[in-house]
């Protein structure tokens, strides 16, 4: 057989017919004398030239050869043996080892044995042997040479002997599983849950409220779900998980990491009845730049969203969510442009094989970048939780930062040191540098910002994982750090005792006066650079708010008793009686070096004082009530003297003895209230019985504590007796015996109403409780318009307000004549703008609206209120004509002396169950009320004392 024929047999695209043809040709040709054994070596491994053509090879797998399709070079194999004894030699089984994972496609690992040519210099010719054997197995990787069965040939047959082609032995071809995103996601979605949760208390970095997020199952036998730390939350929560088949289970938090953004929740697997639970494996080692990923979760509140991305960074700094909020640190983050949004927190970041390579944690607000937490420390924590043990976490109260080598040189890293580190960690591009050290922590006064960490416990380190593997395994043990400091590259070694991180992560709080306080956590201390500990105000409630000790305040002392920790605070509160007024010293975290001292009103009647401790076994908080307070001390009578006012400020000297300061402390945020403290000015309108009038912006609802201050000197409790449902005023009373000989003077009402253009005096009280006076003119008397608020709350309606020229700022007051007779109350109205923002404005309220309530009280009667359950507004005559108003009615309205050439119409119905709603409709125009033309809001007063009104 000539060379061209044999080389054509060696063609990679040989089909079935070609193989059969050459087989028949070889059977009919005489065989030359046998020569020494030969071994074929592929083009990659064998020598060039003639030695390559001395052996016959066809390396198609049987399945490929019989199907007649093209093959890859990695599928080519085979050996021709010319030995009479069919000697296979040491190479059999080596070139085609199926266990090899890499190597050249054809040659394998056998050695090359050159053969000598025959005497005539001709190449040996070979026949197919009917005992040709198949060796080896089919391999899927194309490595190590042979990747399928090997055909061994010899030329032992006689020239005249005819043979049959060898029987086809087709080995079983293994099924190769091709991973697709479709199959992976279909499998993984069953492990992902949608989480809805509610913070029932403010605590640490969290505030009360509802939210949604995502989690995924990492232990199907125990029902353990992995999600973010800011989802599990350090605060008390109620949480539910909705599975992929819409079964709902209750969740209990079992672990939240003190620093890193991950935590675990658990549910009872016996509650899941209609699906088989599956878990997602955690594989942080699979993360690499360029990896295609899918983020699957409850994105933007949707039940399920699938977002695609490609990992772009593995060494991004931890994202910063703002000062005073939860922030992760001392770790790298992964980054990809997957555009995740709210609700996707806790979603798994999956590779194509369904492994979680990271945990979605946050994203950029003005870009598509998303940030993922690596799972190295998560896997470690899960092992401890599965074993029922506490996860050991250590800390030096030090924040580290990863700097690249070029910046490290500027900080003092020598080239020789850099060379050693690069040899140790060839894949690293930088090292850790001290960013900040908290006061009073283990590393305080030793490590300083800018120190370059090169060794931990004598071993070189270069990244966060290497550092904190040692720290977390060394809780309450000594640890040494070697750092490089300064431009002179000073080498320093320090020994620290590693602190238990859980010991500075609060797990209890105190409820006091509707507020919540806990010890300052490591999270917040790190955010503000403050030492851990101290009594932190998570929410003020109405008791602490009475002293303006708002959220993010640190209480230093209560009633002159120091409160360095929560236990000291509990002892101080336990000594306070209900109703006491005591000093409290505090500062805000934003201004830590500026202490304040305020007076706090102690409340032990609206709310219980109790201590709550977190129970990670039950997922609940165990509450213990504090002992009852000591008995309250009764108020003692006191006399106050009003300050002297310059007579030139007339009529202020006449009215100032009638003004009081009113404080209202709201224990619960109900009826649309957004604050717990209200302040305003009241007017004494009677001393027998004692009555005070103020606006509804000062006392908006009936639940709360009222305190009235006379002459800026005597504070006594007040009591609400009347809260007007339509007009902007309330009526209070007080115990006049507590004022002793204080010269309180009731104001006098005028019988002359104010009209547009009238002159008057504005007399009020400023924010510093000093008198404010201005002579002014009434610019307008018109309708008071307020919007429906969200959440709904009281608003003024069906009333007119008095506007004046250039009003001055006051907390409240009156409009009066030159003799000090009150013509209108100067009150504050609260409403919202078109964007839902709260707004306030001042306006005058005619005293005729107030006298109808005060006069019955002075007679010893309770005022009766009658009103139409309708909200009215005014309409121009021109608009009424378009709605069908006849000329006859137009003439009647225009002839009325008090007419404003406008009409009342029904703007809305307030109660659909009353007779008014059965008779009136929105848009109805009111022509007459009790037989007289009705053209303004004042005309509605005609129906005040009537059981039935004719319209």
Buried (B, 14 or more C-beta within 10 A) or exposed (E): BEEEEBEEBBBEEBBEEBBEEBBEBBBEEEBBEBBEBBBBBBBEBBEEEEBBBBBBBBBBBBBBBBEBEEBEBBBBBBBBBBBEEBEBBEBBBBBBBBEBEEBBBBBBBBEEBEBEEEEEEEBBBBBBBBEBBBBBBBBEEBBBBBBBBBBBBBBBBEEEEEBEEBEEEEBEEEEEEEEEBEEBBEEBBBBBBBBBBEBBBBBBBBEBEEBBBBBBBBBBEBBBBBBBBBBBBBBBBBBBBBBBEEBBBBBBBBBBBBBBBBBBBBBEBEEBEEEEBBBBEBBBEBBEEEBEBBBBBBBEBEEBBBBEBEBBBBBBBBBEBEEBEBBBBBBBBBBBBBBBBBBBBBBBBBBBBBBBBBBBBBBBEEEEBBBBBBBBBBBBBBEEBBEEEEBBBBBBBBBBBBBEBEEBBEBBBBEEBBEEBBEEBEEBBBBBBBBBBBEEBBBBEBBBEBBBBBBBBEEBBBBBBBBBBBBBEBBEEEBEBBBBBEEEBEEEEBEBEBBBBBBBBBBBBBBBBBBBBBBBBBBBBBBBEBBBBBBBBBBBBBBBBBBBBBBBBBBBBBBEBEBBEBEBBBEBBEEBEBBBBBEBBBBBBEEEEEEBEEEBBBBBEBBEBEBBEBEBEEBBBEEEEBEEBEEBEEBEBBEBEBEEBEEEBBBBBBBBBBBBBBBBBBBBBEBBBEEBBBEBBBBBBBEEEBBBBBBBBBBBBEBBBBBBBBBBEBBBEBEBBBBBEBBBBBBBBBBBEBBEEBEBBBBBBBEEBBEEEBEBBBBBBBEEBEBBBBEBEBBEBBBBEBEEBEEEBBBBBBBBBBBBEEBBEBBBBBBBBEEBBBBBBBBBBBBBEEEEEEEEEBBBBBBBBBBBBBEBBEEEEEBEEEBBBBBBBBBEBEBBEEEEBEEEBBEBBEEBEEBBEBBBBBBEBBEEEBEBBEEBEEEBBBBEBEEEBBBBBBBBBBBEEEEEBEB
